[in-house]
Amino acid sequence: MTNILLLPKFSGLGTSFYLTTNSDWLDVIQFAQTGSPPSTSAACSISSSSPTVTMASTAGLVPGQPVIGIGIPTGATILAIPTALTLTLSANATATSVEALLTFNPVPLDLTNINFVCNIRAEAGATQALVTAQTSDNTMINGQTAGTLTFNVPVATMANVQPGTYALDIVAFDSTHTINLFPQGPATVTIAPGVTPL
């Protein structure tokens, strides 16, 4: 069982990618659990070698949210919220500060065992795919429990595409379901010519 049915649906009209012919395509899409709090930042007090964070209020935060900031190890999350003024991290802080600006991101949606594929085409319905990115060959990378989907298309592929405006959608599939993440129509991809030669 995967979380494929919990994947969000995107509006093609509201989604655009901007790429160039002389660069890798490395965009990242972050998937969050339904109902997770939005990203927020706050000034906090942290102590080196301690997982305890003190702040004006923990209201609106939930366990599992990733925490980012100077003095916070990569991958740290909220482990517990014992009081209205303190929370416990999944890792010890690496610095001491009474005014550390920490960012609390949404709880990621686990993408384990979900495959993804997308095409760039001249327009919806065009028969030729100009670029294909997919998890099966690592031109898309599934971050699994981190909830990230990262494009990993090399510059050698992008260099073969003429500058212009194109269409793109993303299809997710597992052993039981296939889902188009752009059910109302494709997103727009604008590919600009690179200035600096490869």
PyMOL CGO cylinders between C-alpha atoms (Angstrom):
from pymol import cmd
from pymol.cgo import CYLINDER

trace = [
    CYLINDER, 0.00, 0.00, 0.00, 1.37, 3.42, -0.96, 0.3, 1, 1, 1, 1, 1, 1,
    CYLINDER, 1.37, 3.42, -0.96, 0.21, 7.01, -0.50, 0.3, 1, 1, 1, 1, 1, 1,
    CYLINDER, 0.21, 7.01, -0.50, -0.50, 7.44, -4.21, 0.3, 1, 1, 1, 1, 1, 1,
    CYLINDER, -0.50, 7.44, -4.21, -4.15, 8.36, -3.62, 0.3, 1, 1, 1, 1, 1, 1,
    CYLINDER, -4.15, 8.36, -3.62, -3.02, 11.15, -1.27, 0.3, 1, 1, 1, 1, 1, 1,
    CYLINDER, -3.02, 11.15, -1.27, -0.93, 12.90, -3.93, 0.3, 1, 1, 1, 1, 1, 1,
    CYLINDER, -0.93, 12.90, -3.93, -2.18, 16.42, -4.65, 0.3, 1, 1, 1, 1, 1, 1,
    CYLINDER, -2.18, 16.42, -4.65, -3.55, 17.48, -8.02, 0.3, 1, 1, 1, 1, 1, 1,
    CYLINDER, -3.55, 17.48, -8.02, -1.91, 20.51, -9.64, 0.3, 1, 1, 1, 1, 1, 1,
    CYLINDER, -1.91, 20.51, -9.64, -3.37, 23.20, -11.86, 0.3, 1, 1, 1, 1, 1, 1,
    CYLINDER, -3.37, 23.20, -11.86, -1.63, 23.28, -15.21, 0.3, 1, 1, 1, 1, 1, 1,
    CYLINDER, -1.63, 23.28, -15.21, -2.68, 26.91, -15.61, 0.3, 1, 1, 1, 1, 1, 1,
    CYLINDER, -2.68, 26.91, -15.61, -0.92, 27.80, -12.35, 0.3, 1, 1, 1, 1, 1, 1,
    CYLINDER, -0.92, 27.80, -12.35, 2.26, 25.77, -12.86, 0.3, 1, 1, 1, 1, 1, 1,
    CYLINDER, 2.26, 25.77, -12.86, 5.26, 26.82, -14.92, 0.3, 1, 1, 1, 1, 1, 1,
    CYLINDER, 5.26, 26.82, -14.92, 8.81, 25.53, -15.24, 0.3, 1, 1, 1, 1, 1, 1,
    CYLINDER, 8.81, 25.53, -15.24, 11.63, 27.72, -16.57, 0.3, 1, 1, 1, 1, 1, 1,
    CYLINDER, 11.63, 27.72, -16.57, 14.65, 25.90, -17.97, 0.3, 1, 1, 1, 1, 1, 1,
    CYLINDER, 14.65, 25.90, -17.97, 17.66, 26.62, -20.17, 0.3, 1, 1, 1, 1, 1, 1,
    CYLINDER, 17.66, 26.62, -20.17, 19.46, 24.66, -22.85, 0.3, 1, 1, 1, 1, 1, 1,
    CYLINDER, 19.46, 24.66, -22.85, 22.84, 24.94, -21.10, 0.3, 1, 1, 1, 1, 1, 1,
    CYLINDER, 22.84, 24.94, -21.10, 21.95, 23.66, -17.62, 0.3, 1, 1, 1, 1, 1, 1,
    CYLINDER, 21.95, 23.66, -17.62, 20.79, 20.52, -15.85, 0.3, 1, 1, 1, 1, 1, 1,
    CYLINDER, 20.79, 20.52, -15.85, 17.09, 20.42, -14.88, 0.3, 1, 1, 1, 1, 1, 1,
    CYLINDER, 17.09, 20.42, -14.88, 17.10, 20.13, -11.09, 0.3, 1, 1, 1, 1, 1, 1,
    CYLINDER, 17.10, 20.13, -11.09, 13.71, 21.45, -9.88, 0.3, 1, 1, 1, 1, 1, 1,
    CYLINDER, 13.71, 21.45, -9.88, 12.29, 19.90, -6.69, 0.3, 1, 1, 1, 1, 1, 1,
    CYLINDER, 12.29, 19.90, -6.69, 8.62, 19.31, -5.88, 0.3, 1, 1, 1, 1, 1, 1,
    CYLINDER, 8.62, 19.31, -5.88, 7.81, 18.94, -2.16, 0.3, 1, 1, 1, 1, 1, 1,
    CYLINDER, 7.81, 18.94, -2.16, 4.75, 16.87, -1.27, 0.3, 1, 1, 1, 1, 1, 1,
    CYLINDER, 4.75, 16.87, -1.27, 3.18, 17.46, 2.16, 0.3, 1, 1, 1, 1, 1, 1,
    CYLINDER, 3.18, 17.46, 2.16, 0.74, 15.37, 4.17, 0.3, 1, 1, 1, 1, 1, 1,
    CYLINDER, 0.74, 15.37, 4.17, -2.87, 16.50, 3.91, 0.3, 1, 1, 1, 1, 1, 1,
    CYLINDER, -2.87, 16.50, 3.91, -3.69, 18.88, 6.77, 0.3, 1, 1, 1, 1, 1, 1,
    CYLINDER, -3.69, 18.88, 6.77, -0.07, 19.53, 7.66, 0.3, 1, 1, 1, 1, 1, 1,
    CYLINDER, -0.07, 19.53, 7.66, 0.66, 23.04, 8.96, 0.3, 1, 1, 1, 1, 1, 1,
    CYLINDER, 0.66, 23.04, 8.96, 2.19, 25.40, 6.40, 0.3, 1, 1, 1, 1, 1, 1,
    CYLINDER, 2.19, 25.40, 6.40, 5.81, 26.50, 6.56, 0.3, 1, 1, 1, 1, 1, 1,
    CYLINDER, 5.81, 26.50, 6.56, 6.49, 29.04, 9.32, 0.3, 1, 1, 1, 1, 1, 1,
    CYLINDER, 6.49, 29.04, 9.32, 9.54, 30.64, 10.94, 0.3, 1, 1, 1, 1, 1, 1,
    CYLINDER, 9.54, 30.64, 10.94, 10.18, 31.77, 14.51, 0.3, 1, 1, 1, 1, 1, 1,
    CYLINDER, 10.18, 31.77, 14.51, 12.99, 33.07, 16.72, 0.3, 1, 1, 1, 1, 1, 1,
    CYLINDER, 12.99, 33.07, 16.72, 13.99, 30.28, 19.09, 0.3, 1, 1, 1, 1, 1, 1,
    CYLINDER, 13.99, 30.28, 19.09, 16.49, 29.47, 21.81, 0.3, 1, 1, 1, 1, 1, 1,
    CYLINDER, 16.49, 29.47, 21.81, 18.71, 26.43, 21.19, 0.3, 1, 1, 1, 1, 1, 1,
    CYLINDER, 18.71, 26.43, 21.19, 21.64, 24.93, 23.07, 0.3, 1, 1, 1, 1, 1, 1,
    CYLINDER, 21.64, 24.93, 23.07, 24.48, 22.90, 21.63, 0.3, 1, 1, 1, 1, 1, 1,
    CYLINDER, 24.48, 22.90, 21.63, 24.15, 19.15, 22.30, 0.3, 1, 1, 1, 1, 1, 1,
    CYLINDER, 24.15, 19.15, 22.30, 20.51, 19.53, 23.37, 0.3, 1, 1, 1, 1, 1, 1,
    CYLINDER, 20.51, 19.53, 23.37, 17.35, 18.60, 21.43, 0.3, 1, 1, 1, 1, 1, 1,
    CYLINDER, 17.35, 18.60, 21.43, 15.21, 21.14, 23.31, 0.3, 1, 1, 1, 1, 1, 1,
    CYLINDER, 15.21, 21.14, 23.31, 13.98, 24.28, 21.53, 0.3, 1, 1, 1, 1, 1, 1,
    CYLINDER, 13.98, 24.28, 21.53, 12.36, 27.11, 23.48, 0.3, 1, 1, 1, 1, 1, 1,
    CYLINDER, 12.36, 27.11, 23.48, 10.11, 29.62, 21.73, 0.3, 1, 1, 1, 1, 1, 1,
    CYLINDER, 10.11, 29.62, 21.73, 7.30, 32.11, 22.36, 0.3, 1, 1, 1, 1, 1, 1,
    CYLINDER, 7.30, 32.11, 22.36, 4.64, 29.56, 21.36, 0.3, 1, 1, 1, 1, 1, 1,
    CYLINDER, 4.64, 29.56, 21.36, 4.50, 26.09, 19.84, 0.3, 1, 1, 1, 1, 1, 1,
    CYLINDER, 4.50, 26.09, 19.84, 0.88, 26.59, 18.77, 0.3, 1, 1, 1, 1, 1, 1,
    CYLINDER, 0.88, 26.59, 18.77, 0.23, 25.32, 15.25, 0.3, 1, 1, 1, 1, 1, 1,
    CYLINDER, 0.23, 25.32, 15.25, 3.28, 23.03, 15.15, 0.3, 1, 1, 1, 1, 1, 1,
    CYLINDER, 3.28, 23.03, 15.15, 3.05, 19.23, 15.03, 0.3, 1, 1, 1, 1, 1, 1,
    CYLINDER, 3.05, 19.23, 15.03, 5.49, 16.33, 15.43, 0.3, 1, 1, 1, 1, 1, 1,
    CYLINDER, 5.49, 16.33, 15.43, 7.13, 15.25, 12.20, 0.3, 1, 1, 1, 1, 1, 1,
    CYLINDER, 7.13, 15.25, 12.20, 7.68, 18.74, 10.79, 0.3, 1, 1, 1, 1, 1, 1,
    CYLINDER, 7.68, 18.74, 10.79, 11.19, 19.19, 9.35, 0.3, 1, 1, 1, 1, 1, 1,
    CYLINDER, 11.19, 19.19, 9.35, 13.20, 21.94, 11.08, 0.3, 1, 1, 1, 1, 1, 1,
    CYLINDER, 13.20, 21.94, 11.08, 15.79, 24.06, 9.29, 0.3, 1, 1, 1, 1, 1, 1,
    CYLINDER, 15.79, 24.06, 9.29, 18.14, 26.70, 10.68, 0.3, 1, 1, 1, 1, 1, 1,
    CYLINDER, 18.14, 26.70, 10.68, 21.70, 27.50, 11.64, 0.3, 1, 1, 1, 1, 1, 1,
    CYLINDER, 21.70, 27.50, 11.64, 22.71, 25.09, 14.40, 0.3, 1, 1, 1, 1, 1, 1,
    CYLINDER, 22.71, 25.09, 14.40, 20.11, 22.48, 13.42, 0.3, 1, 1, 1, 1, 1, 1,
    CYLINDER, 20.11, 22.48, 13.42, 21.40, 19.23, 11.84, 0.3, 1, 1, 1, 1, 1, 1,
    CYLINDER, 21.40, 19.23, 11.84, 20.17, 18.38, 8.35, 0.3, 1, 1, 1, 1, 1, 1,
    CYLINDER, 20.17, 18.38, 8.35, 17.14, 16.12, 8.49, 0.3, 1, 1, 1, 1, 1, 1,
    CYLINDER, 17.14, 16.12, 8.49, 16.04, 17.16, 11.98, 0.3, 1, 1, 1, 1, 1, 1,
    CYLINDER, 16.04, 17.16, 11.98, 12.31, 17.05, 12.69, 0.3, 1, 1, 1, 1, 1, 1,
    CYLINDER, 12.31, 17.05, 12.69, 10.01, 17.86, 15.60, 0.3, 1, 1, 1, 1, 1, 1,
    CYLINDER, 10.01, 17.86, 15.60, 9.99, 14.70, 17.74, 0.3, 1, 1, 1, 1, 1, 1,
    CYLINDER, 9.99, 14.70, 17.74, 7.60, 15.92, 20.45, 0.3, 1, 1, 1, 1, 1, 1,
    CYLINDER, 7.60, 15.92, 20.45, 5.96, 19.08, 21.80, 0.3, 1, 1, 1, 1, 1, 1,
    CYLINDER, 5.96, 19.08, 21.80, 5.98, 18.67, 25.60, 0.3, 1, 1, 1, 1, 1, 1,
    CYLINDER, 5.98, 18.67, 25.60, 4.82, 22.21, 26.50, 0.3, 1, 1, 1, 1, 1, 1,
    CYLINDER, 4.82, 22.21, 26.50, 3.33, 25.34, 24.97, 0.3, 1, 1, 1, 1, 1, 1,
    CYLINDER, 3.33, 25.34, 24.97, 6.81, 26.92, 24.95, 0.3, 1, 1, 1, 1, 1, 1,
    CYLINDER, 6.81, 26.92, 24.95, 9.14, 24.01, 24.17, 0.3, 1, 1, 1, 1, 1, 1,
    CYLINDER, 9.14, 24.01, 24.17, 9.59, 21.28, 21.60, 0.3, 1, 1, 1, 1, 1, 1,
    CYLINDER, 9.59, 21.28, 21.60, 11.99, 18.38, 21.26, 0.3, 1, 1, 1, 1, 1, 1,
    CYLINDER, 11.99, 18.38, 21.26, 13.97, 17.78, 18.09, 0.3, 1, 1, 1, 1, 1, 1,
    CYLINDER, 13.97, 17.78, 18.09, 14.92, 14.40, 16.64, 0.3, 1, 1, 1, 1, 1, 1,
    CYLINDER, 14.92, 14.40, 16.64, 18.59, 15.48, 16.85, 0.3, 1, 1, 1, 1, 1, 1,
    CYLINDER, 18.59, 15.48, 16.85, 20.70, 17.68, 19.13, 0.3, 1, 1, 1, 1, 1, 1,
    CYLINDER, 20.70, 17.68, 19.13, 21.44, 21.25, 18.12, 0.3, 1, 1, 1, 1, 1, 1,
    CYLINDER, 21.44, 21.25, 18.12, 25.03, 21.92, 17.06, 0.3, 1, 1, 1, 1, 1, 1,
    CYLINDER, 25.03, 21.92, 17.06, 25.17, 25.54, 18.25, 0.3, 1, 1, 1, 1, 1, 1,
    CYLINDER, 25.17, 25.54, 18.25, 23.91, 27.75, 21.06, 0.3, 1, 1, 1, 1, 1, 1,
    CYLINDER, 23.91, 27.75, 21.06, 21.74, 30.79, 20.33, 0.3, 1, 1, 1, 1, 1, 1,
    CYLINDER, 21.74, 30.79, 20.33, 18.96, 32.66, 22.10, 0.3, 1, 1, 1, 1, 1, 1,
    CYLINDER, 18.96, 32.66, 22.10, 17.64, 34.09, 18.80, 0.3, 1, 1, 1, 1, 1, 1,
    CYLINDER, 17.64, 34.09, 18.80, 18.05, 31.28, 16.27, 0.3, 1, 1, 1, 1, 1, 1,
    CYLINDER, 18.05, 31.28, 16.27, 15.69, 31.76, 13.33, 0.3, 1, 1, 1, 1, 1, 1,
    CYLINDER, 15.69, 31.76, 13.33, 14.20, 28.32, 12.70, 0.3, 1, 1, 1, 1, 1, 1,
    CYLINDER, 14.20, 28.32, 12.70, 11.87, 27.31, 9.88, 0.3, 1, 1, 1, 1, 1, 1,
    CYLINDER, 11.87, 27.31, 9.88, 9.28, 24.59, 10.43, 0.3, 1, 1, 1, 1, 1, 1,
    CYLINDER, 9.28, 24.59, 10.43, 8.21, 23.01, 7.15, 0.3, 1, 1, 1, 1, 1, 1,
    CYLINDER, 8.21, 23.01, 7.15, 5.11, 20.90, 6.42, 0.3, 1, 1, 1, 1, 1, 1,
    CYLINDER, 5.11, 20.90, 6.42, 5.18, 17.20, 7.32, 0.3, 1, 1, 1, 1, 1, 1,
    CYLINDER, 5.18, 17.20, 7.32, 6.33, 15.38, 4.17, 0.3, 1, 1, 1, 1, 1, 1,
    CYLINDER, 6.33, 15.38, 4.17, 4.14, 12.82, 2.42, 0.3, 1, 1, 1, 1, 1, 1,
    CYLINDER, 4.14, 12.82, 2.42, 5.89, 9.43, 2.20, 0.3, 1, 1, 1, 1, 1, 1,
    CYLINDER, 5.89, 9.43, 2.20, 6.39, 8.65, -1.52, 0.3, 1, 1, 1, 1, 1, 1,
    CYLINDER, 6.39, 8.65, -1.52, 7.89, 5.19, -0.99, 0.3, 1, 1, 1, 1, 1, 1,
    CYLINDER, 7.89, 5.19, -0.99, 7.11, 2.72, -3.83, 0.3, 1, 1, 1, 1, 1, 1,
    CYLINDER, 7.11, 2.72, -3.83, 5.53, 5.36, -6.05, 0.3, 1, 1, 1, 1, 1, 1,
    CYLINDER, 5.53, 5.36, -6.05, 6.98, 5.73, -9.56, 0.3, 1, 1, 1, 1, 1, 1,
    CYLINDER, 6.98, 5.73, -9.56, 6.86, 8.95, -11.57, 0.3, 1, 1, 1, 1, 1, 1,
    CYLINDER, 6.86, 8.95, -11.57, 7.26, 9.82, -15.24, 0.3, 1, 1, 1, 1, 1, 1,
    CYLINDER, 7.26, 9.82, -15.24, 6.82, 13.05, -17.18, 0.3, 1, 1, 1, 1, 1, 1,
    CYLINDER, 6.82, 13.05, -17.18, 7.20, 14.18, -20.78, 0.3, 1, 1, 1, 1, 1, 1,
    CYLINDER, 7.20, 14.18, -20.78, 7.89, 17.55, -22.33, 0.3, 1, 1, 1, 1, 1, 1,
    CYLINDER, 7.89, 17.55, -22.33, 5.99, 17.77, -25.63, 0.3, 1, 1, 1, 1, 1, 1,
    CYLINDER, 5.99, 17.77, -25.63, 5.37, 20.56, -28.13, 0.3, 1, 1, 1, 1, 1, 1,
    CYLINDER, 5.37, 20.56, -28.13, 1.74, 20.59, -27.00, 0.3, 1, 1, 1, 1, 1, 1,
    CYLINDER, 1.74, 20.59, -27.00, -0.81, 18.32, -25.37, 0.3, 1, 1, 1, 1, 1, 1,
    CYLINDER, -0.81, 18.32, -25.37, -1.49, 15.44, -27.74, 0.3, 1, 1, 1, 1, 1, 1,
    CYLINDER, -1.49, 15.44, -27.74, 1.79, 15.76, -29.67, 0.3, 1, 1, 1, 1, 1, 1,
    CYLINDER, 1.79, 15.76, -29.67, 3.19, 12.34, -30.50, 0.3, 1, 1, 1, 1, 1, 1,
    CYLINDER, 3.19, 12.34, -30.50, 6.89, 13.05, -29.88, 0.3, 1, 1, 1, 1, 1, 1,
    CYLINDER, 6.89, 13.05, -29.88, 8.31, 13.46, -26.38, 0.3, 1, 1, 1, 1, 1, 1,
    CYLINDER, 8.31, 13.46, -26.38, 11.16, 15.99, -26.51, 0.3, 1, 1, 1, 1, 1, 1,
    CYLINDER, 11.16, 15.99, -26.51, 12.31, 15.16, -22.96, 0.3, 1, 1, 1, 1, 1, 1,
    CYLINDER, 12.31, 15.16, -22.96, 11.32, 12.24, -20.76, 0.3, 1, 1, 1, 1, 1, 1,
    CYLINDER, 11.32, 12.24, -20.76, 12.13, 12.23, -17.05, 0.3, 1, 1, 1, 1, 1, 1,
    CYLINDER, 12.13, 12.23, -17.05, 11.31, 9.22, -14.88, 0.3, 1, 1, 1, 1, 1, 1,
    CYLINDER, 11.31, 9.22, -14.88, 12.21, 7.54, -11.64, 0.3, 1, 1, 1, 1, 1, 1,
    CYLINDER, 12.21, 7.54, -11.64, 13.04, 4.29, -13.44, 0.3, 1, 1, 1, 1, 1, 1,
    CYLINDER, 13.04, 4.29, -13.44, 16.28, 5.78, -14.83, 0.3, 1, 1, 1, 1, 1, 1,
    CYLINDER, 16.28, 5.78, -14.83, 16.95, 8.40, -12.10, 0.3, 1, 1, 1, 1, 1, 1,
    CYLINDER, 16.95, 8.40, -12.10, 16.16, 11.37, -14.33, 0.3, 1, 1, 1, 1, 1, 1,
    CYLINDER, 16.16, 11.37, -14.33, 13.57, 11.91, -11.59, 0.3, 1, 1, 1, 1, 1, 1,
    CYLINDER, 13.57, 11.91, -11.59, 14.53, 11.00, -8.01, 0.3, 1, 1, 1, 1, 1, 1,
    CYLINDER, 14.53, 11.00, -8.01, 11.92, 9.90, -5.49, 0.3, 1, 1, 1, 1, 1, 1,
    CYLINDER, 11.92, 9.90, -5.49, 12.93, 11.20, -2.04, 0.3, 1, 1, 1, 1, 1, 1,
    CYLINDER, 12.93, 11.20, -2.04, 10.59, 8.65, -0.42, 0.3, 1, 1, 1, 1, 1, 1,
    CYLINDER, 10.59, 8.65, -0.42, 10.04, 9.57, 3.26, 0.3, 1, 1, 1, 1, 1, 1,
    CYLINDER, 10.04, 9.57, 3.26, 11.40, 13.09, 2.62, 0.3, 1, 1, 1, 1, 1, 1,
    CYLINDER, 11.40, 13.09, 2.62, 8.42, 13.72, 0.32, 0.3, 1, 1, 1, 1, 1, 1,
    CYLINDER, 8.42, 13.72, 0.32, 10.52, 15.19, -2.48, 0.3, 1, 1, 1, 1, 1, 1,
    CYLINDER, 10.52, 15.19, -2.48, 10.47, 14.54, -6.22, 0.3, 1, 1, 1, 1, 1, 1,
    CYLINDER, 10.47, 14.54, -6.22, 13.60, 15.92, -7.88, 0.3, 1, 1, 1, 1, 1, 1,
    CYLINDER, 13.60, 15.92, -7.88, 14.17, 16.37, -11.59, 0.3, 1, 1, 1, 1, 1, 1,
    CYLINDER, 14.17, 16.37, -11.59, 17.65, 15.13, -12.51, 0.3, 1, 1, 1, 1, 1, 1,
    CYLINDER, 17.65, 15.13, -12.51, 17.81, 15.69, -16.27, 0.3, 1, 1, 1, 1, 1, 1,
    CYLINDER, 17.81, 15.69, -16.27, 21.37, 16.27, -17.53, 0.3, 1, 1, 1, 1, 1, 1,
    CYLINDER, 21.37, 16.27, -17.53, 22.41, 19.27, -19.58, 0.3, 1, 1, 1, 1, 1, 1,
    CYLINDER, 22.41, 19.27, -19.58, 23.24, 16.96, -22.51, 0.3, 1, 1, 1, 1, 1, 1,
    CYLINDER, 23.24, 16.96, -22.51, 19.52, 16.20, -22.81, 0.3, 1, 1, 1, 1, 1, 1,
    CYLINDER, 19.52, 16.20, -22.81, 18.41, 19.82, -22.40, 0.3, 1, 1, 1, 1, 1, 1,
    CYLINDER, 18.41, 19.82, -22.40, 20.88, 20.98, -25.06, 0.3, 1, 1, 1, 1, 1, 1,
    CYLINDER, 20.88, 20.98, -25.06, 18.98, 18.95, -27.67, 0.3, 1, 1, 1, 1, 1, 1,
    CYLINDER, 18.98, 18.95, -27.67, 15.72, 20.89, -27.16, 0.3, 1, 1, 1, 1, 1, 1,
    CYLINDER, 15.72, 20.89, -27.16, 15.02, 24.00, -29.20, 0.3, 1, 1, 1, 1, 1, 1,
    CYLINDER, 15.02, 24.00, -29.20, 14.14, 27.07, -27.09, 0.3, 1, 1, 1, 1, 1, 1,
    CYLINDER, 14.14, 27.07, -27.09, 10.40, 27.61, -26.87, 0.3, 1, 1, 1, 1, 1, 1,
    CYLINDER, 10.40, 27.61, -26.87, 7.25, 26.98, -24.85, 0.3, 1, 1, 1, 1, 1, 1,
    CYLINDER, 7.25, 26.98, -24.85, 6.09, 23.43, -24.29, 0.3, 1, 1, 1, 1, 1, 1,
    CYLINDER, 6.09, 23.43, -24.29, 3.60, 21.29, -22.33, 0.3, 1, 1, 1, 1, 1, 1,
    CYLINDER, 3.60, 21.29, -22.33, 4.32, 18.93, -19.44, 0.3, 1, 1, 1, 1, 1, 1,
    CYLINDER, 4.32, 18.93, -19.44, 2.42, 16.70, -17.08, 0.3, 1, 1, 1, 1, 1, 1,
    CYLINDER, 2.42, 16.70, -17.08, 3.48, 14.14, -14.47, 0.3, 1, 1, 1, 1, 1, 1,
    CYLINDER, 3.48, 14.14, -14.47, 2.03, 10.66, -14.05, 0.3, 1, 1, 1, 1, 1, 1,
    CYLINDER, 2.03, 10.66, -14.05, 2.44, 8.68, -10.82, 0.3, 1, 1, 1, 1, 1, 1,
    CYLINDER, 2.44, 8.68, -10.82, 1.89, 4.94, -10.64, 0.3, 1, 1, 1, 1, 1, 1,
    CYLINDER, 1.89, 4.94, -10.64, 2.26, 2.02, -8.26, 0.3, 1, 1, 1, 1, 1, 1,
    CYLINDER, 2.26, 2.02, -8.26, 1.20, -1.63, -8.47, 0.3, 1, 1, 1, 1, 1, 1,
    CYLINDER, 1.20, -1.63, -8.47, -2.51, -0.75, -8.37, 0.3, 1, 1, 1, 1, 1, 1,
    CYLINDER, -2.51, -0.75, -8.37, -3.10, 2.84, -9.55, 0.3, 1, 1, 1, 1, 1, 1,
    CYLINDER, -3.10, 2.84, -9.55, -2.03, 5.35, -12.21, 0.3, 1, 1, 1, 1, 1, 1,
    CYLINDER, -2.03, 5.35, -12.21, -2.64, 9.05, -11.42, 0.3, 1, 1, 1, 1, 1, 1,
    CYLINDER, -2.64, 9.05, -11.42, -2.13, 12.15, -13.60, 0.3, 1, 1, 1, 1, 1, 1,
    CYLINDER, -2.13, 12.15, -13.60, -1.07, 14.98, -11.29, 0.3, 1, 1, 1, 1, 1, 1,
    CYLINDER, -1.07, 14.98, -11.29, -2.35, 17.56, -13.82, 0.3, 1, 1, 1, 1, 1, 1,
    CYLINDER, -2.35, 17.56, -13.82, -5.89, 16.30, -14.52, 0.3, 1, 1, 1, 1, 1, 1,
    CYLINDER, -5.89, 16.30, -14.52, -7.19, 19.65, -15.79, 0.3, 1, 1, 1, 1, 1, 1,
    CYLINDER, -7.19, 19.65, -15.79, -4.45, 20.12, -18.36, 0.3, 1, 1, 1, 1, 1, 1,
    CYLINDER, -4.45, 20.12, -18.36, -0.67, 20.32, -18.65, 0.3, 1, 1, 1, 1, 1, 1,
    CYLINDER, -0.67, 20.32, -18.65, 1.77, 22.73, -17.08, 0.3, 1, 1, 1, 1, 1, 1,
    CYLINDER, 1.77, 22.73, -17.08, 3.84, 25.15, -19.17, 0.3, 1, 1, 1, 1, 1, 1,
    CYLINDER, 3.84, 25.15, -19.17, 7.56, 24.66, -19.72, 0.3, 1, 1, 1, 1, 1, 1,
    CYLINDER, 7.56, 24.66, -19.72, 9.58, 27.58, -21.07, 0.3, 1, 1, 1, 1, 1, 1,
    CYLINDER, 9.58, 27.58, -21.07, 13.04, 26.68, -22.32, 0.3, 1, 1, 1, 1, 1, 1,
    CYLINDER, 13.04, 26.68, -22.32, 15.38, 29.62, -22.92, 0.3, 1, 1, 1, 1, 1, 1,
    CYLINDER, 15.38, 29.62, -22.92, 18.58, 29.52, -24.94, 0.3, 1, 1, 1, 1, 1, 1,
    CYLINDER, 18.58, 29.52, -24.94, 21.70, 29.43, -22.81, 0.3, 1, 1, 1, 1, 1, 1,
    CYLINDER, 21.70, 29.43, -22.81, 24.19, 32.27, -23.23, 0.3, 1, 1, 1, 1, 1, 1,
    CYLINDER, 24.19, 32.27, -23.23, 27.31, 30.68, -21.78, 0.3, 1, 1, 1, 1, 1, 1,
    CYLINDER, 27.31, 30.68, -21.78, 28.43, 27.79, -24.04, 0.3, 1, 1, 1, 1, 1, 1,
    CYLINDER, 28.43, 27.79, -24.04, 28.82, 24.29, -22.69, 0.3, 1, 1, 1, 1, 1, 1,
]
cmd.load_cgo(trace, "trace")
